[in-house]
Amino acid sequence: MVMKRSELIRLAELIYAERETSRADLTLKTRLASGYITSLVRRLQKLKWVIEGARLPSDAGRRKVLLHMNPDLAHVIGIEIGRIHSRIVVTDFLGKVLSFKKLRAEAFRGAECILKRVHLEIDKCLSRDQSIRGIGVAISAMIDHDSGTVLKWSKISGWRDVQLKRVIAEKYRLTTVVEDSARAAAVAERRFGQGIGQDSFVYVQAGLGIGAAIFVDGRLCYGQKGIAGELGHMTINEAGPLCSCGNRGCLEVYASGASIIEKVREALEKGVASSLRELHAHNHRRLSLEEIALAAESHDRLCEIVVSEAGTHLGVALASIVNLLNPARIVLGGTLFRVTKDLLCEPLRRALWSRALPASVSQLEILVSELGEEAAAVGVAILTSKQLLDEFCASIQRDGHLLHDATKVGHTIASK
């Protein structure tokens, strides 16, 4: 039987995308003969790309054998660089977290300082795990997607035109991916969270800043320059306060975690009554989102009002997104939604439903992410695994023969 490399590659990519699937399902989706599918799967098993998993009952009486990519095909480092904390995971090829570490980022110290810490942690991971073949980095900054260059990081100095991808790729000679944190978290959401089975949905990430990711027909929307999703810089009041981007009245000025902290701090300095006043009598700048959320849950009137107003502003902005894109689902994630829960979501829902077109929201689902704080690091690790798979496939296509061990392909790619 003549085996086409292009069909082998197509099957490998389909198995990876499906997470788990059977030979019968692959036959239906590819419209290739069942015997040919069996031969292709056997070759992928010899390559150590695909392994068998669970066995499930089928309508024909025979048990279905589920196939999935070999999780040990390669391990990957995923890093999220945040304003306050960085989060580092090592995952298997399917995105399962093997290790997780959180450390202070202090991004305000500049790119050079942060990259020294990142390099140190990468070195530690590589010394412990010889199966690592790729490194992914997520950062909540404006990124040139093609080059992996950080163009600008709002309110953070020392991060203009930082060639992040080049710096890491040249140092480690491993496959490297750089992605926006919101898009990375959305990828994790689609694989493990509220986005499972959803080809088209909007993911909103709110922490100290606000970002979004848009999936359309199973693909991330990047826009012309790769900077789609800057929800935080949507204008909601053209005469509003100045934003760090230079525009006025941006959503981040009204509804980000940073703006919530600043509004509570300013109110405390003006003498507004609050349970937080005594706690932070000497230094209001030590306020955190967690403290504000706890105070609001305890019916601190100041914190309740500030958080509720932020939720309303988010709902107004999302109403425009719903009218424009008509998504079936919006997933809310990030630190702000994690700590404020219903305090933020209820006014958000009310504002969205009152302002969006009835036809657009009639079947709209709004769900809060249940993934942990490592979501963006996991998401960028998944994107790195996908890039590795593309490189494995390209190597087979280029070399003109079928290699017997995909780990050898990884070594070859990593050494280039």
N, C-alpha and C positions, 0 to 999 in steps of 0.2 A: 504494500500500500504506500503510495507516494504521500508524504506528509509535508504540507506547506508550513514554512516557518511563520508566515503571517497569521495563519489560523491558530497555530500554537500560541502565539503572542496574544491574539484576540481572546482565546480561552483563558489564559492566565489573568489578563486584565479583568475579565468578567467575573472570575472566581474571587479575585481580590475585592472588586466593587460590591459583590453580593454578600461578602463575609462568609456565608455558608450556603451551599447549594448542592444539588444532586446531579448525577449524570443525566437523568431524565429531564430535569429542568433545563440543563444546558442544551440538550437536544432541541427542546421547544424554543428556546431563546435564540439559538444560532441557526436553526433549520438545517443543521448538518446531520448526516446519518448517525444513528445511535452507535453503530460499530466504529465509526470514525472518531466519534467523541470518546469512546472507550480507549482507542489507541492514543489519542492526544493526551488524555488524562494519564494514561500509563507512562507516557514520555515525561510529563510534568512531575510525576512521582519519582521517576528515575533521576530527574534533575534535582530532586529534593525541594521543589518549589511548592508542591501540593501534597497534603496528607489527608487521610480519612479521619472523620470524626464520629459523631453520633449516628445511630441507626434508628430510623423512624418507620412506623407502619405506613404502607401505601395502599391505594385503592385496589391494586392488583393482587394484594396479599403478600407480596414480597416486601421485605424491609428496605426502605431507602437508606443508602449510605451517603451521608453528607460529606462534602469536600470543602476544605478551606486552605488558604495559603499557610505554609509552614511558618509558625510564629518565630521560629529560630532562624529563618532565612537571613535575617539581619536584626541587630538591635540599634536603637536610635536614641540620641540625646535630644530632648526638647526643652527649650529655655524660654521663659517669659521674662523680659526685663520691664519692670514696672517702676513707677515714680518712687515708691516707698520700699517695696519688696521685689525680689526676683524669685522665681520658682523654677526648679530644675527637676526634670524627670528623665529616667531612662525607661524606654518602652521596648516591647518586642515588636515584631514586624506588623502586628495587627493592632497596636496601640494599647495593649495591656501594660499598666504601669508596674515596673519592676522595682523602681526606687523613686523617692520623692524627697526633695530638700527645699526649704524656704530660708532665704537670708535677706538681710537688709540690703536694699539697692542704693539708696541715697543718690538718685539719678542727678540731683542738682550739682553733684561734684564733677560732672562732665563725663564724656564718653571714655576718655583714657582710663580714668579711675574704675569705672564700671567694667570695662573690658578686661582689665587686669583680674578682677574678681571672677568674671565669667571664664577666662582662660584657666584660672586656678581650678575651678570646679570641673571644667571639661577634662583637664589633666587627671583629676582624681577619678572621674568616671572611666576614662580610657584605661587607666592603670588597673581598675577592678574588673573591667569587662572587655575581653578581646574580640567580642562579636559586634562591637559598635562600628557601623559603616556610614553613618550620616549624622549631621547636626542641624537642628532647626531652631531658629530664633524668632520669637514673636515680640513685638514692641508696639506700644500704642502711640505711634508717631506717623507722620506723613512719609510714605515710602515710595521710592521709584521701584515698582515691582520687578521690572526686567533686570535691573542691575543690583537690586537689594541694597540700595543706598538710602539712608535716613536723610530725607531732605530737610525736615524741620520737626522739632518736638515742642508742642505748645507749652509755653511757660517754663521750659527746661532749657537753660543755656548750655552751650558746648556740644550741641547735637545737630549742627547744621552741616549737611553734605558729608555725613559719615559713611564711608564705604564699608558697611558692616559685613555684608556677604563676602566681599573680597578679602577682608582682614582675616576672617575665620577660615575661609576655604584655603587661603594660601598658607596659613599656619599649620593646619591639620591635614590638608590634602584628602579631605573627605567630602562627600556630597553635602552641600550646604543650601539651606532654604531660609529666606528671611520673609516674614509675613506680618501683616497688621494683626494686633492682638484680637480684635473683634472677629476678623475673618477666621483666625486660627481657632478661637473658641467655638465659632459656628460650625466648623468642621468636626470638632469633638462632639458637639450637640447632635449633629446629623448621624454620627456613627454610634454614639452611646446614650444620647439623651432625648430631649423633647422633639428632636428633628428626625428621629428614626422613621423611615418610610416616607419622608416628605421631600419631594423634588423641588418644591418652590415654597420658600418661607423667608421671613425677615427675622434676623437675630439682632437684638439691641443689647449692647454692653454698656453699663453705666457704673463707673467708679468715680475716681477724682475727675475724669473726663467722660465723654459720651461718644461712642462709636456704633456703627452698625455694619452688618453683613447681609447680603442679599443672595439667596440661591434661586436661580431660575432654571427650570428643566434639569436639575441635578448639577448645575455648574455655578460656581461663584461668579458674581458680577464684579468686574474690576474697573470698568470704565476706560476711557481713552488713554489715560496716563497711569492707570492702576491705583487711583486714589478714591474710588467710589466708596460711599459709606460714611462720609463725614457728617453724620447726623447732628453732632454737637454744634456744627457751624451753620445749621439751618436758621435763618432769621425768623424770629417769632415776634419781634417788636422793632420796627425799623428805626425808632427813635430811642431805643434802649441803651443801656450802658455799653461802653467800649469793651470788646472781647480781645483776647490775646492775639487773635488772627488779624486784627485791624478793622474788623467789621463791627457794627453795632447791633445789639439785641439778639445775639446768638443764643441758641438753646442752652449751651454750656454755662452762660452767665446766670441762667435762671434755675437750672435743674441738675447740674452735676454735683457730685459729692463735694468737690472743692467749693462750689457756690453755697451749698447748704452749710458747710462748716463756717464759711466766712460770714454768712448772714446771722448765724447764731452767735458767733464771736462778737460781731458789731453790736448786736442787741444787748449782749451781756455788758459790754463796755459802756453802753448808754444807760445801764441800770434797769433794764427790763427784768422783771421777776422770773426766776427759773431755778429749778433744782440744781442746775449745773453751775450756778453763780458762785456758791460757796466752794464747790469742788475745784473750780478754776479761778479762784479769787486773785491769785497772784500771776497767773499766766494763761490767758484764754487761748493762746495759740496752740496749746496742747490738746485741744478738742479733737475727738475722733468721730467718725461716722457711727461706730458701735456705741459710743456713749450717748450720742444724740438720739439714736434709735431706741436705746433702752429708756432714756428719759421720756421720749414720746410715747412709748408703750405704757409708761407709768402715768400718762396723762399730764405731762409737763406741757403747759399750753403753748409756750414759745416754740418748743421743738415740734409739737403737733402741727402748728400752723406752717412752719418753714417746710417740713417734709410734705405736707399736703399740697402746698403751693407748687413744690417741685413736681409732684405727681401730676397735677393739673397741666403744667407747662409741657411735660412729656406727652401727655395725652393729646394736647393740641397739635404738637409736632407729628405725632404718629397718625393722627387723623389725615394729615396731608399725604403721608406715605401710603396709607390705606387707599385713599382716593386715587392716588397715582398708580399704584402697583396692583391693588386688589389681591393681596396675599390671602392664602387660606389659613395661615398661622403666623403669629408673632411670638417669638420666644424671648423672654426677658432674662438677662444674665448679668453677671458682674457683682462686685462688692456691694454696691448700693442696693440692688434688689435682694441680695442675700441677707443683708442685715435689717432692712426696713420692712420686708415682707408686705403684709396687707396695708400697712400705713401709707405706702407709696402707690401700691397697685390699685387700690379702690378709687382714689381720685383720678388716677390715670385712666381707668376704664370708663368712668363717668364722662370725663372730658372727651375721650375718643368717640364714645357712642353718641354723644350729643352733637359732635361736629362732623363726623364722617357721613358719607352718603348711606342711607339705610340699606340699599342694595349691596354696598361694599362690606358692611359689617354683619349682615344677616346670618352668615355662617362662619364668621371669623372666630378663630380660637386664639386666646391670649394665655400663654402658659409661662410659668416661672421656671427657670432652669433648676434642675436638681443636682447638677454636676458640682464638684468641689472647686476650690480656688485654683487647682492645677489645670483647669480646662484648656486654657490657651496654650500652655506648654504641651499638653497631650495633643491638641489639634495640630500644632506645627510639627510635632513628631510624626503624626499621621501623614501630613503633606510631604514630609521628607521620605517616608517609606514609599509613598506613591512615586516620588521622583526616582528613588532607587529602583523601583520596579520598571519604570520607563527606561532607565539606563541598562538594567539587566536585559530587557527586551531588545533594546537598540544594539547591544553587543551581540546577541544571537543573530539578529537581522544582518548586522555588518559582517560578522565573521564567516557567515555562509555555512555554518555547521552547528549542530546542537551540542552545547557543552553539557557535561555530566554533573556538574556541581555548581549551583548558583553562587555559593560562597566564594568560589574562585573568581567569578565575575566581579563580585564586590571588591575583592582584593585588587583586581586589575584596575577597576574604576578609581578606587581610592588612591592608587599610586600615581595617577596621571596628574 
